[in-house]
Every structure is written in C-alpha cells, then in structure tokens.
Amino acid sequence: MFELNLGLFAYLQKIGTFTAQWQETVTLLGFVLISIAVSYLLGSINSAVLISTVLYRDDIRKHGSGNGGLTNMHRTFGLKAAGLTLLGDMLKTALAIFVTGTLLGFFYTHGISGYIGYCYMSALFVVLGHIFPIYYGFKGGKGVLVTAVAALILTPIPFAILLLLFIAIVWISGYISLGSVSAAVLYPVVISGYFNVLGMPTEGITSLSTIIIAILIVCCHRENLKRISNRTERKFSFKKKPEVQLEKKDESEDEE
C-alpha cells in the first residue's frame, strides 16, 4: 500500500517495480529533477507582484524599496495586501514541498521531516526561485519568508526557537534585516542540534541545503548590514501607515 510519508519512489521499490539497478537510479534522478524544477518554478512566482497588479492595478516594485516583498507590501498597500502576500508565499512553498514529499517521501518522525533531506532540497530551490525568479528577470525577494514557511512545515520546534530569536532581535533593535540574518545563520545549527538531541542522523542534503539558504539570505542582506553599521538603516514599525503615494525608492530593509 502506498504510504505518503515514504513517497512514490519508496513505494515503487517496495512493490518490486525495478528489475535493474539502472531503472531505480534513473527513476530516482527523474523524481529529483522534477522536484527541483517544480520547486524553482513555484518559488519564482512573486505573490506581491501578482496581488498588487490584480487588486491594486499597480506594481509594488514602483513603490518604496522597489522590492516585491512582504515588508514593502505592508508599507505601501497596508495590512490586507501584506496578509495576501504572506498567504501566497505560504501556499507556493507548501505546494513545492508537498510535490517533493509525494515523490520522494516526507519521512516525518518526531514532528520533523527526517533523515532523508529531499524536502530540504525542495525548500532550497523555492528560495532560489524566490530570489532569482525566472519570470521577473531573475530579480526577486530576499528569501526570508519562504524559508520561514519551509522551516515551519519541516521543523516546527526549531522554527519556533528561531522565531522567538527573530522577534527578540527585532523588538530590541528595530531592524528586521538583523533578525532575519541572525535566524538564517542559526538555522542549520539549530536543525543539526535538534536532530542530534533526537538521536537522528543529519542527512548531507539537509545540512547542505540549510547552509546554502543561510548564505543566500546573508548575501541578500549585505547592503542592509552595511546600513546598520552606518546607522542609516530604516527601522520597522507595524504602526506606520501605508505609503502608496510615495514614489521615491527607499532601499532600506525589505524582507521577503
């Protein structure tokens, strides 16, 4: 019987579909490539651009920081627009991981996606698609939100730890970028530590994927970090009113 947690590939192995090693290898490679392609193409969908175009007949990239991200949507069009952007990016990340898990297995145990790291590979390519979207000239967001969604789906407890850290840093400093970078850098560390506590091996794909995600997020925030050092970075406030009337670009922190 097909078990979603183990995935289609494991099911095909179980029922003896493969009569030769090369068939198994080719099938596995095909599933991996499908997962990568689906994850990247879904990640390339920019929810902020779609929502601003459809609902507001405008392009979010013409306002604020010029970035198609959650923070800029909130600053420009308000809380509703930011909420819809959040929902869109949650859906695309969840769908990508679901496709990968269905093909290659979720391997959930102890409330986390376990020792085989294909779902973490999927998360990496969603982040890559979000940062370098094929639909928008490879100019996208900063990958923070989709990373957070993937972490929530795959590792809820480590996600909660990182979220508390993020909130504490933003609360104290007022810089979303500083909280984002700090959480991203600690992401692979917390994941590995949590696996070790549970007595589970940390799969190489998992470690590599989370480390690359952390590097990508840090690189995307290098200008923000420079401005924090120079004390010119804009601080975030949920109390601030939408700024749709402002056309001048503000290149301070913008996190999606």
N, C-alpha and C positions, 0 to 999 in steps of 0.2 A: 504494500500500500504506500502511495506517495505521501511523504511527510514534508510539509512546507519548511519546517525548521532545518531539514537536511538538504533540501533543494532538489531540483530536477536531475542534476548530474549524479548525485549520490543515488538517486532512485534508479537511474539507468544502469549504474554499476551493480546495484542490488539485484536487479532482475536479469542480469546477465546479457545486457544488450551488446556489449563489446566482446567480439570474438578475437580481437588482436589488440596489442598494446597501442599501435599507431591510431586505431579508431578512438580509443579512450583519450589519447593525447590530443588529437585533432578536435575532438568534441569539447574537451576542456578549454583548449585555446580559443575555439569559436565562441564559447559562452563568455569567456573573459573579455574578448574583443567586443562582443555585443554589449556587455555590461559597461565597458569603458565608453563606447560610443553613445549609448543611451544616457549615461550619467553626464557626459560632457555636453551633449546637445540639450538636455533638460537644464543643466546648470547655466547654459548660455541664454536662457530665457530671462529677460530682465523684467521683473514684476513691476517695478517702479515706472519704467518707461511705458509699459503697456497700460497701466492704470491711469497715469497722467494723460496719456494720449486718448484713451477711450472715455474716461469720465470727465476730464477737465479740458479736453481739446487743446492740450498744451504738451510740451516736452519738458520733463523735470530737469533735463540737462541744460536748459536755458536759464535756470534759476540757481540761486545760492552758490554752492560749491561747484555746480556743474556735474555732480556725480549722481548716477541713478541708484541711490541708496536710501535706506530707511530713514536715516537722520535728516537727509535733505528733503525727503518727502514730508516728514513731520514739520520741519521748519517752514516749508513752502506752502503745502496744502492742508496741513493740520493732522489731527489725530486719526480721523477716519481713513485718510489716504495712507497714513503710516500703518494702520492696522491691516488694511487690504494688502499692502506690500508685504507685510510680515506673513500673512496667510499664504500669499502666492509663493513666497520663497520656502515656506514650510512644506507646502504641497509638492513643489518640484524636487526638493531634497528627499522627502519621504518616498515619492514615487520612484526615484532613481535607486534608492536603497532597496525598495520592495522588489524591483525588477532583478537586481543583482542577487538578493537573497533567494528569490524564487528559483533562479537558475543555478546558483552555486551554494546556497544554504545560508541561513542566518546563524545557526549554531548558538542559539540563546541558551545560556545557563547562568544561574545566579543573578538573573536580571540584566545580563550584559551579552553582547554579541561576542562569542567566544574565540576559541583558539585559531580558527581559520579566518584570515583577515580580508576576504574579498569585499565585504561590506564597507570596510575602512578604505579600501581601494576605490570603491564607488564614491564615497564621501570626498576623497581627494579630487576625483575628476569632476564632481559637481562644483567644488571650489575653483578648480582650474577654469571650468566653463563660465563661472560667475565672474571671475577676474578677467579672463580673456575670452569673451563671448564671440563666437563666430558670426552671429547675426548683427553685431554692432562694431565691426572693425576691430575686434579684439581689445576693446576699451570698456571695461566694466567696473564692478564694485571692488570692495576690499576683502570679501570672503568671510567676514566675521559672522554674519547672521546664519549663513548656510552651514558653517562649521558648528555653530551652537546647536542648530537643529539636528545635525547628524550626531553630535555628541549626546544630545538628549535621547535620541532613538536608540543608539548603540550602547551607551554607557550612562544611564540615568544618575547613578550616585556620583561618579566623578564629575558629571555635568553640574550637579548641584553644588559640589565643592568649588568648582571653577566659577560658577555663577555668583556664589557668595563672595568670592575673592574679587570678581569684577565689580560687583555693587559696592563693596567696601572701598576699593580704589577710586571709583568714580565719585562716590559720596565725599571722600576726603579731598580729592584733587580737583574734581570737576571736569576731568579730561576723560572722555570716552575712549579715546585712542590709547591712552596709557593703560586703562583697564583691559582693553582688548588685547594689546600686545602682551601684557603680563599673563593673562589667561591662556593665550595661544602658546606662549613659550612653555608654560607649565603643563599644557595638555598632554603631550607624550609622556611626561614624567609621572603625572597623576594616573594615567591609564596603566602604565607599566607597574607602578606601585600597587594599584588596586588588583591587577591580575596576580601579582606576587602574594598579596595578602590572602587571596582565594586559593592559592596553590595551583594556579593555571599558568601554562607557558604563554609568553608573549610572542605571537607569531611575527615573523620578519616583515610580512606585508603590513601588519598593523603598525609596527614601530616605524617603518619607513614612511608609510602614508601620513601618520600623525606628525612626524618630524618635518616632512616636506610642507604640510599645511602650515605648521608653525613658522617655517622660514618664509613662506609666501606672504603670510599676514604681516610679519615683521617688515618685509621688504615693501609692502604696500603702504606701510605707515611711516616710512623713513622720513618723509617731509614733516609729518605731524610731530615726530620725535625731535626733529631739529627745532620746530617752532616751540615745543615745550621747553627745550633747553634755552631758547632765546626769550621765553616768556611772552610769545606773541600768539600762542595757540588760543583759539576761542573756546571758552568753557560752555558746556552744555547745560540747558535748563528746560525742564518739561513745562515750565510756566510761560515760556516765550510764545508769543502769538505767531501765526503763520506769516510768511514774508513774501507772498506771491507777487506783491507789487514791486519788489526789488529785482532789478535786472543785473546788477553788478555782481560778479562772481566773488564768492568768499571761499578761498581754498583751504579753510581750516577743517577740522575733523569731520569726517563723514564715513560712517562705519560699515555700510553693507558690502 
